[in-house]
């Protein structure tokens, strides 16, 4: 089998993005666009992947750690100059080199595989990935000869009126015979208006040598789109989101309104789960089977067990067990572990807490830095007072505890198994198991006191 290599062009600054963030690191459905490119290339059989970095090199390397080798293009002198930076890694190798731009997150592994197969089956020296569009303005036109081979690629500004009528455009993705590529790169000139070394010039150099130059036309123009500004970034997100949502629906997930459902690229969702409108699933989230998520819920880097329901709520960096009910309007903050059959009700906030099986916090509570056992009931308005102004402290609530409404548990404190806390108590000391703790002033009624105030005179 032919050796295969890939070069990803990711060195440009991307000034049209008008951003402090390096262009290829702008996310599309939660993942940097260059990572989409790398991940799709990685699905193919590649002997080596080389990413050409420039501006923001260290950030790109960090984002793609373990997925690619890297070479540095210190000065951005054009696409041919960028590819040439991979010379030290690839020039002496035999095989096929795929060149892809790092700002084309929508290109699929299937299209790249088809391009590679066409190139290798036809023994071509160059094969250009092209697409057809009714709006080709601004794109380089692919001019074919009578045999269907590529005669030349002409930039829009340099094209004649007849050439501008051509609707087949250059996508900026290529297959090269590796040895021919690096030999031709030595001949590329920068004698042009921009003073740059252009990769399409390699095509003309090889054609003039009588080598076979082909074009492979993909049927999907959208996937070849390069992202150069915020408008294109938004469009890429829209297209990618539609793909992701369709894939989940075909895998047995119900999306009530896909247009208003936002699911990142690497999300996993089990069958027979229903996702309601306004839901955002981000990061490395995993949702189980038979769940109901939303409407208007946000889940980030969390796992949710089978049969759980999360309504109008936020869950970040936490684990939610099976048959859990969360919401409406609850907030599960990072490092929380919600066990099976728990109920977290309206306007309850959980932070860095372990919440045992079958326990409940049904209304208006804050539970932070806590270990809550099984079958615990936290009454309305219960608070773990975990912060003294300098440090955070732990509250331990053992199994089968009942905490009455409007109780404050001032950490560090332990509530023993089976204990009861009377409503309105402020608990500052440990409570023994099976005890009733009352920590409030005794009620005093002063009869006829209002008359003495003469408030009605």
Secondary structure by P-SEA (a helix, b strand, c coil): ccbbbbbbbcccccccccccccccccccccccaaaaaaaaaaaccccbbbbbbccaaaaaaaaacccbbbbbccccccaaaaaacccccccccbbbbbbbbcccccccaaaaaaaaaaaaaacccbbbbbbbbcccccbbbbbbccccccccccccccccccccccccccccccccaaaaaaaaaaaccccccccbbbcaaaaaaaaaaccbbbbbbbcccccccccccaaaaaaaaaaaaaaaaaaaaaacccccccccccccccccccccbbbcccbbbccbbbbbcccccccbbbbcccccccbbbbccccccccccccbbbbcccccccccbbbcccccccccbbbccbbbccccccccbbbbccbbbccbbbbccccccccccccbbbbbbbccbbbbcccccccccbbbccbbbbcccccccccccccbbbbccccccccccccccccccc
